[in-house]
Amino acid sequence: MYAIIKNGGKQYKVQEGDILLFDRMSLDPKTTVEIKEVLAVNNGELRTGTPYVEGAVVTFEVINEGRDRKVIVFKKRRRKDSKVKRGFRRDHTRVRIIKITA
């Protein structure tokens, strides 16, 4: 059984027991949260919503919060003596999917 959920403007395909990285949600560890923005559920047959599936809920538990590895963005324009180097670290919340209810 899997579900497709929407969180932070992104879509995730989740199953029970999966561990995902969401955008930072500022929640304490071991907090359980329910997401009702379920776009599709498949438990033998695929049910899609318009835009959300009625009565479908995905429950997850917060594991911790942290930051990703640094991503280096380097732009260089040849023969122009123009260079830009920037770094970026995304804040995330690590969660574990506990239950999918359809």
C-alpha positions in Angstrom: 0.0 0.0 0.0 1.3 3.4 -0.9 0.1 7.0 -1.0 1.1 10.2 -2.8 1.1 13.2 -0.5 1.8 16.9 -0.8 4.0 18.7 1.6 5.7 22.0 1.1 4.8 22.3 -2.5 6.4 18.9 -3.3 4.9 15.5 -3.9 6.2 12.4 -2.2 5.3 8.7 -2.7 5.2 7.1 0.7 4.8 3.6 2.3 4.6 2.6 5.9 8.0 2.6 7.5 9.6 5.0 5.0 11.9 7.7 6.2 11.7 11.0 4.4 13.3 14.5 4.5 10.6 17.3 4.5 11.3 21.0 4.5 11.8 22.3 8.1 8.6 22.1 10.0 9.8 23.3 13.5 8.4 20.3 15.4 9.8 18.5 18.4 11.1 14.9 18.0 8.6 12.1 18.6 5.7 14.3 17.7 3.0 12.6 15.5 1.4 14.6 12.8 -1.4 13.8 10.3 -1.4 14.9 6.7 -4.8 15.1 5.0 -3.4 16.4 1.7 -3.3 12.9 0.1 -3.4 13.0 -3.7 -3.7 9.3 -4.4 -3.9 6.0 -2.5 -3.1 2.5 -3.9 -4.2 -0.5 -1.8 -4.8 -2.9 -4.7 -6.7 -0.3 -6.7 -5.6 3.3 -7.4 -7.8 6.0 -5.9 -7.1 9.5 -7.0 -8.6 12.7 -5.5 -9.9 15.9 -6.9 -7.6 17.3 -5.6 -7.5 15.2 -2.4 -8.8 11.8 -1.5 -11.7 12.0 0.9 -11.0 10.3 4.3 -7.4 9.5 3.5 -4.9 10.4 6.2 -1.1 9.7 6.4 0.4 9.7 9.9 4.1 10.3 10.5 6.4 10.7 13.5 9.2 13.4 13.6 12.6 11.8 14.1 14.8 14.9 14.2 15.7 18.2 12.5 18.9 19.1 10.8 20.7 20.5 7.7 21.7 18.8 4.5 25.3 18.8 3.1 26.5 22.0 1.5 25.8 22.5 -2.2 28.3 24.7 -3.9 27.0 26.9 -6.7 29.8 28.3 -8.9 29.1 30.5 -11.9 31.9 31.6 -14.3 31.6 33.7 -17.4 34.7 33.0 -19.5 36.9 35.9 -20.6 34.8 38.4 -18.5 36.7 38.1 -15.2 33.3 37.3 -13.6 33.0 34.6 -11.0 30.4 33.9 -8.3 30.7 31.1 -5.6 27.9 30.5 -3.3 27.0 27.7 -0.8 23.6 26.5 0.3 22.5 24.2 3.1 18.8 23.1 3.2 17.1 22.8 6.6 15.0 19.6 6.8 12.9 17.6 9.1 13.4 13.8 9.1 10.2 11.9 9.5 9.0 8.2 9.6 5.7 7.2 8.0 3.7 5.3 10.7 0.3 4.6 9.1 -1.7 5.2 5.9 -5.4 5.2 6.4 -7.7 5.2 3.3 
